[in-house]
């Protein structure tokens, strides 16, 4: 029997794009999957949309938070409730190609040296696609985390066991905006490894100016995460300057924004 894939989606006030997101999964070439959608206490029409979608397809399972727990805790809840051997991430306002599950699963199942896989992706907004990202490093080593995260979180599929073994996403003040970076480094510290494939399988909806508006306190939080995880990976003291990288990066983006 084909492996069961659990697709994890968290949503908060996502009425505008949610149906399109779910439709992309339901139309996949690979069919043996379940979709776990956690509604993080939405106040718009999201609950109504989810109720209707779950009645239309029995593979859709809706979880509802009674308070707003944010994405990390909501994903953890989905992971705990999942039944699949593999877990694929999908953000509620994003899209993906029809063969996404098939290609990621094929790549993961046929390579015993890795426990998760990510793909290439494109970035788009209301005006259309403005950037395409093809992974440069096929098999990142721990040193590749020094400069930036070498995987696209939302474009990834994992063996369920490795996510459960590390306790999923770490919930803390400093991981409010960098839970993915923290989690990937914890996976590597636990001995798990991942790879990238060059297929462009994922569409990441993001405002072109969003990165420039990222608040300074989140940069400080990222510095804290970098210090903790670099130490855990044995990258310090050699990589200490990279711990501070988010601070000058913030001011560089600020200058670019002012010039624009």
Phi and psi in degrees as a GROMACS rama.xvg file:
@    title "Ramachandran Plot"
@    xaxis  label "Phi"
@    yaxis  label "Psi"
@TYPE xy
-65.4183  144.545  UNK-2
-60.9507  144.202  UNK-3
-86.222  129.891  UNK-4
-106.849  130.376  UNK-5
-100.897  117.781  UNK-6
-94.5712  122.667  UNK-7
-104.726  122.01  UNK-8
-129.397  130.331  UNK-9
-113.735  145.654  UNK-10
-143.815  140.03  UNK-11
-137.611  115.622  UNK-12
48.9535  54.6606  UNK-13
-107.623  28.4928  UNK-14
-58.2121  -27.7795  UNK-15
-70.2615  -40.8405  UNK-16
-117.69  -6.92746  UNK-17
-58.5175  -46.7496  UNK-18
-61.9167  -40.0942  UNK-19
-64.076  -39.8025  UNK-20
-61.143  -50.3206  UNK-21
-64.5852  -38.2973  UNK-22
-59.5758  -38.0583  UNK-23
-60.8272  -34.4038  UNK-24
-77.5774  -44.2641  UNK-25
-62.2119  -25.8238  UNK-26
-92.0586  12.4725  UNK-27
-65.1478  148.998  UNK-28
-68.0884  -31.2662  UNK-29
-88.2567  132.455  UNK-30
-110.006  -17.9181  UNK-31
-88.1411  81.1184  UNK-32
-144.183  161.995  UNK-33
-121.711  152.909  UNK-34
-118.494  117.928  UNK-35
-104.187  117.02  UNK-36
-116.038  119.936  UNK-37
-102.39  115.716  UNK-38
-85.1007  113.661  UNK-39
-88.1042  57.7582  UNK-40
64.5984  49.2922  UNK-41
-66.7781  149.941  UNK-42
-114.11  2.78259  UNK-43
-102.282  -149.647  UNK-44
-85.1846  6.38862  UNK-45
-52.8547  -47.8449  UNK-46
-58.274  -39.0313  UNK-47
-65.5783  -42.0922  UNK-48
-63.7012  -43.3195  UNK-49
-64.8585  -40.1681  UNK-50
-61.2588  -43.997  UNK-51
-66.361  -43.5362  UNK-52
-64.0956  -40.602  UNK-53
-67.1915  -28.0497  UNK-54
-76.6045  -24.4809  UNK-55
-82.7759  -25.0081  UNK-56
-145.394  120.837  UNK-57
-69.6013  -10.7643  UNK-58
-79.642  -9.37059  UNK-59
-92.7453  123.11  UNK-60
-119.908  123.456  UNK-61
-102.861  128.326  UNK-62
-111.544  142.903  UNK-63
-126.102  123.213  UNK-64
-82.4246  142.683  UNK-65
-91.4437  -5.62077  UNK-66
-146.802  161.512  UNK-67
-77.1762  105.365  UNK-68
-96.4048  -9.69235  UNK-69
78.2157  171.764  UNK-70
-64.3608  -43.8417  UNK-71
-60.3803  -50.4352  UNK-72
-65.3492  -35.3339  UNK-73
-68.1245  -39.7003  UNK-74
-65.3756  -39.5428  UNK-75
-59.7619  -39.5508  UNK-76
-63.3441  -42.3756  UNK-77
-63.5353  -42.5323  UNK-78
-60.4737  -42.5567  UNK-79
-64.3921  -33.4205  UNK-80
-89.5628  -6.73328  UNK-81
-73.9623  156.772  UNK-82
-118.075  -7.80853  UNK-83
-76.9828  156.847  UNK-84
-76.0133  -21.2077  UNK-85
-131.587  147.419  UNK-86
-122.493  125.82  UNK-87
-113.832  133.321  UNK-88
-88.3315  142.399  UNK-89
-148.141  127.064  UNK-90
-84.7988  147.179  UNK-91
-69.617  -14.1777  UNK-92
-111.272  10.2238  UNK-93
-103.259  175.109  UNK-94
-132.834  170.261  UNK-95
-152.456  163.795  UNK-96
-74.9101  157.809  UNK-97
-63.0229  -27.8815  UNK-98
-101.256  17.6037  UNK-99
-60.3268  -54.1364  UNK-100
-59.2055  -44.8069  UNK-101
-59.9444  -46.973  UNK-102
-69.9382  -43.5804  UNK-103
-64.0371  -44.2296  UNK-104
-64.804  -43.673  UNK-105
-58.5152  -44.3128  UNK-106
-66.2402  -36.9063  UNK-107
-77.3251  -45.364  UNK-108
-65.1093  -34.5241  UNK-109
-88.8493  7.57663  UNK-110
-133.471  101.852  UNK-111
-75.4009  -6.98535  UNK-112
-86.3052  -9.41601  UNK-113
-127.411  156.431  UNK-114
-116.802  -3.99094  UNK-115
-154.468  159.132  UNK-116
-142.993  142.82  UNK-117
-124.982  164.131  UNK-118
-125.621  178.045  UNK-119
-72.6599  165.805  UNK-120
-156.378  166.993  UNK-121
-123.28  152.438  UNK-122
-107.021  135.67  UNK-123
-145.071  159.725  UNK-124
-138.057  -160.127  UNK-125
-64.8073  -20.9605  UNK-126
-89.2532  -10.3163  UNK-127
120.097  -168.959  UNK-128
-73.5293  130.934  UNK-129
-122.433  -6.37553  UNK-130
-161.272  139.839  UNK-131
-120.122  131.564  UNK-132
-113.335  116.575  UNK-133
-105.126  121.635  UNK-134
-54.6298  133.95  UNK-135
-87.899  -28.4789  UNK-136
-113.322  117.767  UNK-137
-71.3092  -45.5943  UNK-138
-127.493  84.7525  UNK-139
-60.7733  142.276  UNK-140
-100.735  170.879  UNK-141
-60.6707  -29.9675  UNK-142
-65.2908  -23.0627  UNK-143
-71.6547  -12.3491  UNK-144
-80.1529  -11.8004  UNK-145
-61.402  -45.8731  UNK-146
-83.4255  -45.3348  UNK-147
-162.415  174.087  UNK-148
-74.4814  118.943  UNK-149
-83.9111  10.0435  UNK-150
-129.371  151.534  UNK-151
-93.1165  112.698  UNK-152
-56.205  -52.8691  UNK-153
-65.6028  -18.714  UNK-154
-96.4946  17.5157  UNK-155
-105.972  155.41  UNK-156
-128.979  139.223  UNK-157
-126.229  151.591  UNK-158
-66.8696  131.291  UNK-159
-59.3452  -36.7425  UNK-160
-61.8147  -36.2238  UNK-161
-71.8721  -36.478  UNK-162
-66.8842  -42.2021  UNK-163
-68.298  -32.8719  UNK-164
-65.1794  -32.8174  UNK-165
-96.4394  4.0269  UNK-166
80.1945  20.0706  UNK-167
68.9757  -140.56  UNK-168
-82.7762  138.512  UNK-169
-84.3561  126.924  UNK-170
-101.801  112.551  UNK-171
-159.74  171.545  UNK-172
-58.9285  -44.1255  UNK-173
-77.9266  -10.8856  UNK-174
-98.214  17.2669  UNK-175
-58.7233  -35.7749  UNK-176
-121.102  -2.48862  UNK-177
-131.614  36.0763  UNK-178
-61.935  -34.5051  UNK-179
-67.7453  -45.9464  UNK-180
-58.5075  -46.6271  UNK-181
-60.5711  -44.3214  UNK-182
-68.1562  -43.761  UNK-183
-61.6839  -39.7418  UNK-184
-70.1491  -33.591  UNK-185
-67.8724  -34.3692  UNK-186
-62.0226  -44.8864  UNK-187
-65.8897  -39.8449  UNK-188
-63.9099  -28.2763  UNK-189
-85.4309  0.282464  UNK-190
98.3829  1.34959  UNK-191
-86.1348  155.685  UNK-192
-136.481  155.601  UNK-193
-132.836  171.712  UNK-194
-144.453  163.824  UNK-195
-112.317  142.077  UNK-196
-113.242  152.115  UNK-197
-84.1704  -9.23365  UNK-198
-56.5099  136.072  UNK-199
-90.0857  98.4574  UNK-200
-113.366  -9.40359  UNK-201
-129.809  142.478  UNK-202
-114.037  113.907  UNK-203
-100.204  110.295  UNK-204
-82.2374  114.525  UNK-205
-152.463  134.671  UNK-206
-59.1502  130.657  UNK-207
-57.0119  -27.6532  UNK-208
-98.626  3.99164  UNK-209
-61.7779  -41.1802  UNK-210
-63.5521  -36.2273  UNK-211
-67.7047  -22.376  UNK-212
-92.8394  3.69788  UNK-213
-64.498  130.712  UNK-214
-71.7515  149.886  UNK-215
-61.7712  -35.4882  UNK-216
-63.9778  -27.5778  UNK-217
-72.5529  -28.3971  UNK-218
-67.3738  -39.2597  UNK-219
-64.6001  -41.9205  UNK-220
-59.0335  -41.2307  UNK-221
-64.2256  -37.6983  UNK-222
-58.988  -41.5418  UNK-223
-63.2704  -43.334  UNK-224
-63.8064  -44.1271  UNK-225
-57.823  -46.094  UNK-226
-60.9544  -48.2995  UNK-227
-61.9047  -47.5079  UNK-228
-78.5665  -36.172  UNK-229
-61.5832  -39.0131  UNK-230
-63.5366  -42.9737  UNK-231
-64.4293  -33.0925  UNK-232
-86.4807  -1.58395  UNK-233
75.6524  27.1746  UNK-234
-95.4743  -0.95721  UNK-235
-108.954  150.669  UNK-236
-85.6194  -6.87074  UNK-237
-54.7479  -38.7268  UNK-238
-95.8278  20.4432  UNK-239
-61.4026  -38.0175  UNK-240
-60.0399  -30.9335  UNK-241
-70.9102  -21.5222  UNK-242
-58.9979  -37.6463  UNK-243
-89.6234  -0.793734  UNK-244
-53.1589  -38.9731  UNK-245
-60.0513  -24.707  UNK-246
-71.3345  -55.363  UNK-247
-63.3799  -30.9042  UNK-248
-61.956  -36.5859  UNK-249
-60.9526  -46.4058  UNK-250
-72.0088  -31.6676  UNK-251
-63.2415  -45.9313  UNK-252
-64.871  -35.143  UNK-253
-63.975  -43.1104  UNK-254
-64.4115  -41.8161  UNK-255
-60.7316  -40.5233  UNK-256
-65.4471  -40.0243  UNK-257
-66.7073  -36.3016  UNK-258
-71.8841  -29.8079  UNK-259
